[in-house]
Amino acid sequence: MLSPSQQVQLYLAIQIIGGHIGLPFLILTFLWLNVARSKVVVHFCVSWIVFSVSYSLLIYVSLPLEAPSTQGICLLSDAMTNGALIMTSVSTFALWLNLWFGILQPVWFQAHRFKNGVESLLISIPYVGFFATFFATYAISAPASGIPNSNTFSDTYCLSLGNMWIAVDLISISILGLATLLDILILWSVFRKPLYNKTSSAARKFLIKLSLFGAYRAASLVLSLVVSIKAIDDEISSVHFLDLEYAVSVLQQTGPLVAFLLLSTSADVWLAWGFLFPLHWIQPFRLRDTSQKSHTIASHPSKYSGSLTDGSEYDTLPASANDSEPFSSPTSSDHTIYGP
């Protein structure tokens, strides 16, 4: 069992690596190193950065928890964590919707104006979820005329006396449940033979990784909710149960780190960072020039420019499907899947 100080250090290290450093650096890679991604993916990263900051806020507070002014910090932290939990769930669902539009390509979606409108909607909905939950928390939990109510924090610690967090967890789980149903629909559509031959292997790999990510988020939220409710109802304080509660909490808070690993373990990102295929399971990309002579990036790294605007294009497996990353911007290639 880790000591309390070691638990805080581990918790903070997870948040710093994933949400404070990893995801911001990944966004910079997408925006300035010619690693094209849909805007929905960029804002998916932003949602997990907000999650990381929200869940780390109290760690950065230097005031003692018994200070009266800390009540405001407790309420701010609670509002931000509630909002961030909804925001990340909605952004995960938006990511799946973006994939669904990109892979299945509904007829009405072919018009450019609809693509831009749908993308803007998918980007904005997570922020709406965050601010709606944020202000709802303030409305329910803030003391009325200075008198604490049943949802206000205790006098000596940032521990909410209400049950709003249960509703937030249930809403988040419901949203992830819808994302799981959409996940099943997309996987069933993609791995059917007619569409399978039209979908790049990179897209199929990303779909599998995103499915695992969605399952991880849903499982961690359900476990966290069950353990927390059991702790309240039974008032369990045994060492083993406290260890389990801490382990489940850490599992839930690794979301930013897992999101970073989900989006960073792709060949074009590693290439942009200067690493050539450091993971043996990443299939090397192939380039072909206008003379139809193929050269691997590993053999001719100078051919790689970070984008496909130099007259080269990705070889295809099969020829009708682009094997670049499935979350490229729709303008980067005619065959690139729209989102993420």
C-alpha positions in Angstrom: 0.0 0.0 0.0 1.4 3.4 -0.9 1.6 6.1 1.6 -0.7 9.2 1.2 2.1 11.3 -0.2 3.1 8.5 -2.6 -0.5 8.2 -3.7 -0.7 12.0 -4.5 2.7 11.8 -6.3 1.4 8.9 -8.5 -1.9 10.6 -9.2 -0.2 13.8 -10.1 2.4 12.1 -12.3 -0.4 10.4 -14.3 -2.1 13.8 -14.8 1.1 15.6 -15.8 2.3 13.0 -18.3 -1.0 12.5 -20.0 -3.0 15.7 -19.6 -0.5 18.5 -18.8 2.3 17.5 -21.2 1.4 14.7 -23.6 -1.9 15.9 -25.0 -0.8 19.6 -25.4 2.3 18.4 -27.2 0.1 16.1 -29.4 -2.1 19.1 -30.3 0.9 21.1 -31.3 2.0 18.1 -33.4 -1.4 18.1 -35.2 -1.5 21.9 -35.8 2.1 22.7 -36.6 4.0 19.6 -37.7 1.8 18.7 -40.7 0.2 15.7 -39.1 -3.3 16.3 -40.4 -6.2 15.4 -38.1 -9.9 16.3 -38.0 -10.8 19.3 -35.7 -12.9 16.8 -33.7 -9.8 15.0 -32.7 -8.1 18.1 -31.6 -11.0 19.1 -29.4 -11.2 15.6 -28.1 -7.6 16.2 -26.8 -8.7 19.5 -25.4 -11.5 17.8 -23.4 -9.0 15.5 -21.7 -6.7 18.4 -20.9 -9.7 20.1 -19.2 -10.3 16.8 -17.4 -6.7 16.6 -16.2 -6.6 20.2 -14.9 -10.0 19.8 -13.2 -9.0 16.7 -11.3 -5.6 18.2 -10.3 -6.9 21.6 -9.1 -7.1 20.7 -5.4 -3.5 19.3 -5.5 -2.2 22.7 -6.5 -4.1 24.5 -3.8 -1.7 25.7 -1.1 -4.4 26.9 1.4 -5.2 24.5 4.3 -8.5 22.8 3.7 -10.0 24.3 7.0 -9.6 27.8 5.7 -13.0 29.4 5.1 -11.9 30.7 1.6 -11.3 27.1 0.5 -15.1 26.5 0.3 -15.0 28.5 -3.0 -12.1 26.3 -4.2 -13.9 23.1 -3.3 -17.0 24.2 -5.2 -15.0 25.3 -8.2 -13.2 21.9 -8.2 -16.4 20.0 -7.9 -18.1 22.0 -10.7 -15.1 21.5 -13.0 -14.7 17.8 -12.4 -18.4 17.2 -13.0 -18.3 19.3 -16.1 -15.1 17.6 -17.3 -16.6 14.1 -16.8 -19.6 15.0 -19.0 -17.3 16.7 -21.5 -15.0 13.8 -22.1 -17.9 11.4 -22.4 -19.6 13.6 -25.0 -16.3 14.2 -26.9 -15.8 10.4 -27.0 -19.3 10.0 -28.5 -18.6 12.8 -30.9 -15.4 11.1 -32.0 -17.5 8.0 -32.9 -20.1 10.0 -34.7 -17.3 11.6 -36.7 -16.0 8.2 -37.7 -19.5 7.1 -38.6 -20.0 10.0 -40.9 -16.5 9.5 -42.4 -16.7 5.8 -43.0 -20.3 5.3 -44.0 -20.6 8.6 -45.9 -24.4 9.2 -45.9 -25.6 10.7 -49.2 -26.7 14.0 -47.6 -23.3 14.3 -46.0 -21.4 14.5 -49.3 -22.1 18.2 -49.6 -19.2 20.2 -48.3 -21.5 22.6 -46.4 -22.9 19.7 -44.4 -19.5 18.4 -43.5 -18.4 21.7 -42.1 -21.7 22.1 -40.2 -21.6 18.6 -38.7 -17.9 19.0 -37.7 -18.7 22.4 -36.0 -21.6 20.7 -34.1 -19.5 17.8 -33.0 -16.9 20.2 -31.7 -19.3 22.5 -29.8 -21.4 19.9 -28.0 -18.8 18.8 -25.5 -18.3 22.4 -24.4 -22.0 22.8 -24.0 -22.0 19.7 -21.8 -19.2 21.1 -19.7 -20.6 24.5 -19.0 -24.2 23.2 -18.5 -22.9 20.8 -15.8 -20.5 23.4 -14.4 -23.3 26.0 -13.8 -25.7 23.3 -12.6 -23.3 22.2 -9.9 -23.0 25.8 -8.8 -26.7 26.3 -8.7 -27.3 23.1 -6.7 -24.3 23.2 -4.4 -23.6 26.9 -3.6 -24.7 28.0 -0.2 -27.9 30.1 -0.1 -27.4 33.3 1.8 -24.3 31.8 3.4 -26.2 28.9 4.8 -24.9 25.5 3.6 -27.4 23.1 2.1 -27.4 19.4 1.7 -25.2 19.6 -1.3 -22.6 22.0 0.1 -19.2 20.8 1.2 -18.3 19.9 4.8 -16.6 22.5 6.9 -13.2 20.8 7.1 -12.7 19.0 3.8 -13.6 19.1 0.1 -16.1 16.4 0.5 -19.5 17.0 -1.1 -22.5 16.2 1.2 -24.9 15.7 -1.7 -25.4 13.1 -4.4 -25.1 15.2 -7.5 -22.0 13.2 -8.5 -24.2 10.1 -8.8 -26.3 11.8 -11.5 -23.2 13.0 -13.3 -21.7 9.5 -13.3 -25.0 8.0 -14.5 -25.3 10.5 -17.4 -21.7 9.9 -18.4 -22.2 6.1 -18.4 -25.3 6.5 -20.5 -23.5 8.6 -23.0 -20.7 6.1 -23.2 -23.3 3.4 -23.6 -24.6 5.2 -26.7 -21.0 5.5 -27.9 -20.6 1.7 -27.4 -23.8 1.0 -29.5 -22.4 3.3 -32.2 -19.1 1.5 -31.9 -20.7 -1.9 -32.5 -22.6 -0.5 -35.5 -19.4 0.9 -37.1 -17.4 -2.2 -36.4 -20.1 -4.4 -37.9 -20.3 -2.1 -41.0 -16.5 -1.9 -41.5 -15.7 -5.6 -41.0 -18.3 -6.7 -43.5 -16.6 -7.8 -46.7 -18.0 -5.1 -49.0 -16.8 -2.2 -46.8 -13.8 -4.0 -45.4 -12.0 -3.9 -48.8 -12.6 -0.2 -49.0 -11.3 0.6 -45.5 -7.6 1.1 -44.9 -5.8 -1.1 -42.4 -4.8 2.0 -40.5 -8.5 2.9 -40.1 -9.4 -0.6 -38.9 -6.5 -0.6 -36.3 -7.7 2.8 -35.0 -11.3 1.6 -34.8 -10.1 -1.3 -32.6 -8.0 1.0 -30.4 -10.9 3.4 -30.0 -13.2 0.5 -29.1 -10.9 -0.6 -26.4 -10.7 3.0 -25.1 -14.5 3.3 -25.0 -14.7 0.0 -23.1 -12.0 1.1 -20.6 -13.9 4.4 -19.9 -17.2 2.7 -19.5 -15.8 0.0 -17.2 -13.8 2.5 -15.1 -16.9 4.8 -14.6 -19.1 1.8 -13.6 -16.5 0.5 -11.1 -16.0 3.9 -9.7 -19.7 4.5 -9.2 -20.3 1.0 -7.6 -17.3 1.4 -5.2 -18.3 4.9 -4.2 -21.9 4.0 -3.5 -20.9 0.9 -1.5 -18.5 3.0 0.5 -21.3 5.5 1.4 -24.0 2.9 2.1 -21.9 0.5 4.1 -19.4 3.0 5.5 -16.6 0.5 4.8 -13.2 1.6 6.1 -11.2 -1.6 5.9 -7.7 -1.4 4.5 -8.4 -3.7 1.6 -11.5 -1.8 0.6 -9.6 1.5 0.8 -6.9 0.0 -1.4 -9.6 -1.1 -3.9 -11.2 2.4 -3.8 -7.8 4.0 -4.5 -7.0 1.6 -7.4 -10.4 2.3 -9.0 -9.9 6.0 -8.6 -6.5 5.8 -10.3 -8.0 3.7 -13.1 -10.6 6.4 -13.8 -8.0 9.2 -13.6 -5.7 7.6 -16.2 -8.1 8.8 -18.9 -5.8 11.6 -20.2 -2.8 9.3 -20.4 -4.8 6.6 -22.2 -6.2 9.1 -24.6 -2.7 10.3 -25.3 -1.5 6.8 -26.0 -4.5 6.2 -28.2 -3.7 9.1 -30.5 0.1 9.1 -30.3 0.7 5.5 -31.3 0.4 6.1 -35.0 3.1 6.0 -37.5 2.8 9.6 -38.8 3.0 11.0 -35.3 6.2 9.0 -34.6 7.6 10.1 -37.9 6.8 13.8 -37.1 8.6 13.3 -33.7 11.7 11.9 -35.4 11.3 8.3 -34.5 11.1 5.8 -37.4 8.8 2.9 -36.5 9.9 2.4 -32.9 7.0 0.0 -32.3 7.2 -3.3 -34.2 3.5 -3.6 -34.6 3.2 -0.3 -36.6 3.2 -1.2 -40.2 5.7 1.0 -42.2 4.2 3.5 -44.5 5.2 3.4 -48.2 5.5 6.3 -50.5 5.3 6.2 -54.2 6.3 9.1 -56.5 4.9 10.1 -59.8 7.2 7.6 -61.6 5.4 4.8 -59.7 8.6 3.8 -58.0 8.0 2.9 -54.4 10.3 3.8 -51.6 9.9 3.1 -47.9 10.2 5.9 -45.5 12.7 3.9 -43.5 14.9 3.7 -46.6 14.4 7.2 -47.8 13.4 9.4 -44.9 14.1 12.5 -47.0 11.0 11.7 -49.0 8.8 12.3 -46.1 7.6 15.9 -45.7 4.8 15.5 -43.2 2.1 16.0 -45.7 1.1 14.7 -49.1 1.5 17.9 -51.0 4.8 17.2 -52.7 3.5 15.0 -55.5 3.8 11.7 -53.5 1.0 9.7 -52.1 0.5 6.7 -49.9 0.5 3.2 -51.5 -2.8 1.6 -50.9 -3.8 -1.8 -49.4 -6.0 -2.4 -51.3 -5.5 0.0 -54.2 -8.9 1.7 -53.7 -8.3 2.6 -50.0 -5.8 5.0 -48.6 -3.7 3.5 -45.8 -2.9 6.7 -44.2 -4.2 7.5 -40.7 -8.0 7.4 -40.6 -8.3 10.7 -38.7 -6.8 13.0 -41.2 -8.3 16.3 -42.4 -10.7 15.8 -45.3 -8.7 18.1 -47.4 -5.4 16.1 -47.1 -6.3 13.4 -49.6 -9.2 12.4 -51.8 -9.2 8.9 -50.2 -8.7 10.0 -46.6 -11.5 9.0 -44.3 -13.3 12.1 -43.0 -12.4 12.2 -39.3 -11.0 11.7 -36.9 
